[in-house]
Amino acid sequence: MAIPKSLKPVTTGLPVDLREIRKGVMANGVIDCENLLAIVNDPQEVEDATKRAQKSGQPVSEYARTRAEIQRLIGTAGSKKAKNVGEYADYIAAGLRGDYGEGWSLPQITLWSPRPLVISEEGSSALPIKDGLYALDSETQVTAWHRIKRNPAAFELEEDFDFGAIPLSFEIFHGISTIAARQIFHDRNLKGVPVDKSLAMSMDGRDFGTTVTRKLMESLKVSVDETTVPLSNLILTGKRQVSDKAPEWMTLSVLRTLISTAMLGKAGIHAASTGIEHEDIPADSNGDRPDKLVVQREVMETVGEFLQENAALFHAKTAITAPAVVAGLGATMNRTMSWSTDPLPDGVTLERLLEGIQWEREAKYWSGIAAKETGRGVSWAGGARDSGHKVYDALNHPESAAGKQIRGRF
């Protein structure tokens, strides 16, 4: 359903100051949260009203029909979008409470007014008040704000929290058709290169795994070519891959994988690209888990000592730097931790377990485990999640076929 061009321009409504970015198409401005929630419908309530109307055989509102053309539905409580609303609301509320200090942010809210806006040369304008605005690319955030506003106490905010004191940045497309609005939704969600999840996680300063990773980087020194350098000099940040000729050993996300698996064991292989809390550390039979500082100390000591002792292997970018191998190694290190649910047998040390492993990047040792032959050489493209368990099994079962293969015992 395309919005006809003859729609009446908005001349009365909520006064705002706007800056035109694309004349007659898009502008941006700032609005307080109280007014935003007053003029932009709660998408969850719109869906609930639609369900009630359909159940009773009543017509669905024109607003709901138009929204369904430009947005994906929130759906049931178990849907991905519905879960995102709850997580987003928790994040916003924590920021409002000051839990994150200055280290939090919200993306600009994107709105759509089917009716064109009238914007003066000075920037004064008006936004439609009743059923005139749609959240075009920020619906999860808008829904989360409505949820917080409806019950501030549920988010540990005061009942009289002043939402009018919260300024929100917004952009608004106006006077464009439903087809154009739908295309913008598509482009915003599918165009561009998504940020690698592991890379994004490595930027999270509140994440336990990332915190320990950065502490290790800042404190550890290793020997390279008879020179002692900080580990931070050998870890690449902000990129997804280390080139063969680069001085860095691995990316920050790969180092975090080593830390995460050392913390959690095999479970950490799949958790390496997700958030890690202290509560994720397995509890013992009494339901107790080790102190956070104990976990940090043991992981930093074990991983740090391993990096120092095997610096030459890391510097030469042998198989030991491949993400899948790193994941398997970290999970193996976990067996030496005081909280491990699968500790090494008495008399077996990490050093002894890893004896004889051939770290050269050769297919005869690693093909089918952490690498594969492509006909044009050996590919190490398989990541931690793909091959980490295979590496773990080969490291921890020396007499298995894979265990003998990586030790050169064919």
N, C-alpha and C positions, 0 to 999 in steps of 0.2 A: 504494500500500500504506500504509494508515494504521496508526500504532503503536497497539496496543490500550491502553486506559486502565489495564489491570490489570498493567502492567509493574511489576516490583518496584523500589521506591525504592533509590537508592544509599546504602548505609550504611557500606561500607568502601571504601578506595581511597587515593588521594593526598590527604592532609590539606591543606585550604586555608581561608583566611578570605575570606568573601564578604559583599557588601552587597546586600541585596535591593532591587531597583528596582521590579519588578512581582511582588508576592508570589505564589509558586508558579509563576511563569512565567520570570522573568529576573533575573539578579544579575550583579554584576561584581566583579573582583578583580585581583590581580597574581600572576604565576607566573614562575619563572625559566625561561629558554629551554631549559635541559637537560631539565627535567621536562616542559615542554610537548611537546617533540619525542619524549619517551619515551611519552607517553600519547595523542598524536594521530598517527595513521598518516600516512605520506608519500603524498599523493595520486598522485604519479607511480609509486611502487612498487605501489600498489593497482591502477592501470590496467595496469601491466606484468604483474602476476600474473593479472589478468583475461584479458589477451590469451593468456597461456600456457595458462590453463585452457581457454579456448575452442578453441585450436588443438589441444589434446590430447583434447578431448571431455570434459573434467572439468567438474563443476558450478562455477559462479561463486559466490564467497562472498556471504553475506547482507549483509555490510558493504558490499561493492562494489555490490550491487544497490540498497541503500538510498541510498548516496552518489549513484548515477546519477540518482536521482529528485529530488535537491535541488541538484545542481551540474552545470555544463557540464563536459564532459571536457577534459582538457589537450590530448589528441590528438597528432598527429605533431609532429616537431621544427619544422616550418614553420608550424604553426598560430599564430594571434595570441596565444592564451593561453600557449603554450609559449615564445614569444619574450618575453612579458612576464615569465615566471618568471626567465629569464636576466638581463633588464635589472633586475628587482627585486633579485635576488641581488647583482648588481654594486653597486647603490645601497646596499643594507644593509651590504655588506662595506666599502665606501668610508666609510660613516658609522662603522663599528666601528673602522676604522684611524685615524679622526680627520681624514680628508681634508676633511670639510665643516665642521669646527669644531662650533659649536652650531646651525648652520643646516641641520638635517635632522630628519625625524620619520617615525614609522610610525603608521598608524592602528590603533586598538584591534582586536584579533583577536576575531572573533565565532564562538563555538562552539555546538554543539547536542548535548544529551544526551537521547536519546529517553526514558530513564528519569528520573523525577523525583529531584531532589536533596533531601536533608534538611538544612536550614539552621537552626542553633540561634539563640536570641535574641541570643547574643553574636557570631554570624556564622560560627562554625566549621562546616565541612562537609567533604565528601570528593568527589573526582572519580573517575569510573570509569577503570580502568587499561587494560583490554584490549578493543579494538574497541567502545568505548562512546561515543566522542566524534567529532564531525564538524566540519570547518571550514565554517561556513555562509556567511560573507561575507568570508572572508580567505584563501581557499585558495591564491591565488597567493603571498601572503606566507609561509604555512606551508610550501608546497612550496619556496620560495626558501631558507627557514631550513634545511630538511632538506638541501638541496643544499650549502649552506655547511658545515653540520655534518659531512657525509659527506667533504668534501675541503677543509679550511680553507686548505691551501697553494695551491690553485688560485685562491683569492681573496686571496692575499698576507697571510694570517693565520698565526700560529704554529700548528704542529701540535697543541700542547697548549693552544690557546686555551680560556679558561674560559667556556663557555657558561652555566654555572651562575651566573655573576656578572651575567648580562644579564636584568634584570627586564622582563617584557612585560605590558602591560595587556590584559585580556580581558573580554568579556561572555559570558554563557552563558544560552541559552534551554534550559529543561529540562522534561521531562514533557509536551511538546506533540507533536502528531501530525506525520507526514511532510507532510501537506497544509498544515498551518500553517507548518512549516519552509520548505516550497517557496514559500509566499506571501511569507514574510519575504525570501527570496532575491530574488524578483521585485521587491518594493517597494524593497529597498535598491539594486537595479541600475537600475530604470526610473523610480521616482518622483523628484520634485524637478526642478530646472532645472540641467542640466549647465553647468559653467563653460566659457565660450567658450575655445577652445584658444589663440587668439591672445592673449587677456587673460591666461591662465595663463602662457604663455611670457614675457610682458612682466614677470612677477614673478620670473623665474629669475635670481638673482644670479650664477650660475656660467656662464650662457650668454654667449658672446662677443658676439652681437648685442645682447643686453640690456645688457651691461656698457658697450659703446660708446654705446648710446642714453642711458643714465643719465649717463655722463660728459659727453655733449654738453648734456644738460638742466642739469647743475650748473654748467657753465662758460660757456655762451653767453648773451650779452645781446642783445636786439633792441629796436628802436625801435617803439613803438606810441603813436599819438596824441601825438607829440612828447615821449614819456616813454620812458626806457630801463628795461626790466624783464628779469629773468632768464627764460630760456625755460621753466624749470620752472613759472613762474606761468601759463603758457599751455598746459600739457599736462595733460589730465584723467587721473587715475589711479583705478583701482578700479571704473570703469564701462565699459560697452561702447559708448556713444554720447555725442556732444556735442550738446546742444540748440542750436537756432538762436540763442537769446538768451544762451547761456553765453559768458563771456569767453574760455574756452579755445579754441584753434585746432583741436585734435585730441586723440584719446586716446593714451595711452602705447603701445598696441599698434599704432596707425597710424604713429606716429613710428618705432617699431621696424621696421615694414615698410619705411619709407624708408631706414633704416640698412642693413637686411638686403639689400635690392635693390642699394643702392650698393656693398655688399661683393661680392655674387655675380652681379650682372647679371640677365639674364632668368631664370636658374636660381633666383634669390632670390624670384621671384614666388610660386613654390609652396613655397619653404622658409620663408616669412615666419611660418608658424604652427608651425614645427618648430624643434628645437634647432639652433644654429649653433656649430660649432667652428672654430678657426683653420685646421684641416686641410681644411675645406670650401672654402677659397679656392683657385681653380684654380692648378695648377702650370704653369710655363712648359715649353718644349720640352725643357729639361734636367732636368725633374722638380723644379725648385726653386720654392718659393713665397715671397712677400715676408714679411719679418719682421712679427711680430704688432704691434709698435709702429708700423711703417710703415703697415700697414693702418689702424690706429686713427687715426693722425694725418691721413692723406689723406682718409679718410671724414669725420672731424670737420671738417676744413677745408672740404671741398667742400660738404657738406650745410649746415654752419654759415653759410658765405658765401651760399648760395642762400636760406636762411631769412631772413637779414638783408636781402638785396637785394629780396626779395619779401614782406616782412612785411605790407605793406598788403593784398596779395592773400590771404594766410592769415588776416589779421584780419577781412577782409570775408567769410570763409568762401565764397570762390568755388570753382569746380570744382577748383582746385588742392589742396583739402583732402579731396577724395573718396578713399577707400581705393584704388580702382582707378587713379586718376590719380597718387596718391602712389607706387604700385608701379611704374607706367610711368616716372615721373620718376626714381626711384631707380635703376632698371635703366639708364636713359639716362645718369645721372651716372657709372655704373660704366665707361662708355666713356672717361671722362677719367682713370681710375685707372691707375697704372703697371703693374698686373698684369692689366689687361683683356685678354681674348681677342678682343675686337672693338673696338679703339680707334677713335676718331673719325678721319676722314681728315685729312691735313695741311691746316692752314688753317681747319678748322672747329672752332669753340669751342661750348661748351654754350650760351652766350648767343646765339650766331648761329643755332644749330639751333632754338632755341625762339622765335625772332623771329616776331612776328605771330600768335601763338596767342591765341585769344579765350577768356579764362578765365571769362567770365560763365556762370552756371549756366543756360544756355538750350539747349533741345532742338535748335535748328538747328545748333549747334556740336557737341554731345556725344551726341545720340541715336544709338543703335546702336554706340557706342564705349565710353562709360563710364556712359551713362544710357539710359533708354527711356521713351517716352511711354505712359501708361497710360489715357488718356482723361479722367483727373482731374488731369492734370499730368505732371510729369517725375519719375521715380523714379531715385534714385541708389543703390538697394539692392544692386546688383551689387558684390561685394567684389573684393579684389585678385586672388584666384585665378580669378574668373569673367571679369574684363575687363582685367586688367593687361597681358596680351599685346597686346590690341587698342589700348590706349592707347600702349604702347611703339611699336608699328608706326606709329601715326599721328604720334607725336612725331618718329620717326627717318626717316620717309619723307615729306617735305613735299609731294612731287609725286603721292603716291598719292591716291585718292579720299578716304580718311579723313584724310590729312594736310592736304589742301585744306579739308576740312570744318571741322576745328578751328581753322583759320587764317582762316575766313570767306571763302574763295575758292571760291565756288560756281560 
